[in-house]
């Protein structure tokens, strides 16, 4: 790690200090006062649940050599506290972190993936392709992060800019030659990826989500589109055209079912054991098979193949690698105990994602489609009745339950969901998620498909402000075992 001074770290921020301070050596950067060590710069940020300005004195007591605040702080007399004239300390944090860790994205092939649905699956399929070709790859996303072979738990899809830059630096030092990152709309809006640059920026699709954070769908889409401004000078922009609402981006490579797409998908077939399709490319036609079931995994696989091709992997090698891809945890993940019906757990927690997974479940079902779903608390309540309507329109049996209720009353959330369900349809209601899963599996017969939607890979449930252990897959296995099926982990 090169030696950094305050002057070095402020190089592209427009902030200047007197010579007395600018030559101060900086050993670390922190925006959490508990992470401050002697020699740190502390950047105070007003967040949604707390305000870093409250902890400036704590940071100084812990040895901070400089503090940057977003506003004047009456009562704090230290000359080591500097007010950022722009008031935007999120951008300042991103800029200083980039300089501190020497812009690690310039030392790897980088792919940023945004969109409402499909980010995780596309990222993991792409990582699989690259690793198959001997390209060590770091990943950042919803299921978890990996850097230089080290696994890092994920609390959010895209971490803050300091963690992003630190993890990417670890990737470089740990021998990773590529980084695949899921980029959320929150990360774009909150400047978490402001300094990052990508060789490939990929847009999967857009549908209603996060309208508790964004003012409307136009704001949500425009925020997503900011990813393209982070494409490296000679980088490639990739857009999926297979779903409504995709943006027209100048000079973008496209993939979808239109004949005029750069990469055209056709001959789609889906089954219990996986999916297949034909991909027409500038290099010719390829037959693609992926073990992950569901039509949406066709699009995820196609996006990953396109991204891999754009950073130098041959299409033949990418297609070959996809055939052995084992699937993504919690994305149409089968719970197999040798039962005569399909049980699958999926992360679908938006209207569009729920509709997609249920439509695929209906295609796979030889008999009934049974859906277990709920909606998260303290989140966009406008999607709740929409998801209720989608569930009863696509499933033969809908069981409404809790997701992560957080600080809301689970029965109130369920009531919102029921508002979208016609009075003529009588869904089953079971607020206890474990009991709801057991109810679905107890009623399943040969040829049925049971979809447990909403939590996917998550192994917890948030009740109030407490996180308890809860895993849909474990609950399903337990219910299957209670019926006498032999489950092998």
C-alpha positions, 0 to 999 in steps of 0.5 A: 500500500503506497503512503498517502497524505491528505493532499494525495487523497483530496487530489480530485475532490476540489478540497484544499487544505493549508500546508500544515495539514495537507502533508499529514500521513493517513493510515486508514479511512473510516465512516464508522467511528468504531473503525477509527484507528490512530492516523485515520481520516473520519468522514462523517455522513448523515445516514438514514438511521444515524448521523456520523456527525454525532460521533466526530469527537469519538473519532478524534478521541480514537486518533483521527488525524482529520475529520470531514463533515457535511456541515458546521458542527457547533461545539466542536472546537478541534482544528482537525474538523474540516467542512466539505464545501459541497456537503456531499461526503458520500462522494468524498468517501468514494473519491478518497477510497479510490485514491487510498486503494489505488483504483483497483478496478484498473488492474482487473476485468470488471463487470457491473450488473444492474436491473430489478431481477436476474443480477445474482444469477447472471453474476454467478453464471458469469463468475462460473464461466470465468473461473472455468477458463482459469480466470480467478474472479471476485464477486460482490452481490446479494448472496455474498462477496468473495475476494482473493478466495476469501468469503465475505458475508453480505448485508446488502447487495452492493456495499459502501464505497469504502468496502467496495474499494477495499474488497477490490484491492483484496481481489487484486492482491489475492490474484483475482483477474476479474470482478463481477459486481451486482450494482443496486439502484441504492448503490448508484443513488448513494454514490457507492460506485461513483469512482468504480469503472467497469469494462462491461456494464450490463442491464438485465431488466426493469420492473416495480421495486424500491418505490419506498426509496425512489420517487417513481419508476422514472426515477428508478430507471434513470438511477439504474441507467447511471451504471452506463456512465461508469463504463471504462473508456473502451468498455462495452454497454450491454442491454437485455431487451427481453422484458418491457421497459429496457432503455435505449442506450447508444452503441449498446450491445443487446441480447434478447428475442428480437432478430435485430439484437446483437445476440438473439435468443430462440428455440427456448425449452424449459423443464424440471432439470433445466433449460435450453435455447439457441443463441445466434451471435456475430460468430454463428449459432450456438446451442446452450443448455443450463441446469437451472430451470425456468425461462428467466434463467435462459436470459440470465445465462445469455447475459452472462455469456454475452458479458464473458464474450465481451471481455475475451472469452470465446463463445464456444468456451462460454457455452461449454462452461454454462452446461456445468453450472450448478445453479445459484443458491435460492434462485429456483433452487430445488429441494429434492428428497426423492418426492414425486413433486417439485419443491423450489425456493426462489428469491422472487420478492417483486411483482415481476419476479413473482410472476415470472417464477410462477409462470415457469412453475405453471409450465413445469407443473403436471398437476397443481401449482402451489405458491407460498409467498409474502411481502417484506415489512418497512418496504414499498407497500404499493406492491403488496396487493399487486403481488397478491393479484399475481399469485392468485392469477398464476397459482392453483393454490396461494398461501399468503404468509410472512416474509421479513415483517421487520417492525410492521405487524405481519397481519397488517402486511398480509391484509395489504396483500389480500386487498389485491385478491378478488373476493371470489378467490379464497387464498390460504392465510398462515402468518407463521412462515414455517407452518405455511411451508409445511401446509404447502408440502403436506398438500402436494401430490404427484406432479404438483409444483410448490414454489416458496417465494420471497427469501431464497438464499436468506437463512434468517427472518427479521422480526421487529429488529431481531434477526432469527435463524430461518431458512426456507430450504431447511423448513421444506426439507423438514416438512418433506422428512415429516412425510417420510421422504428421504432428504440428503443434504 
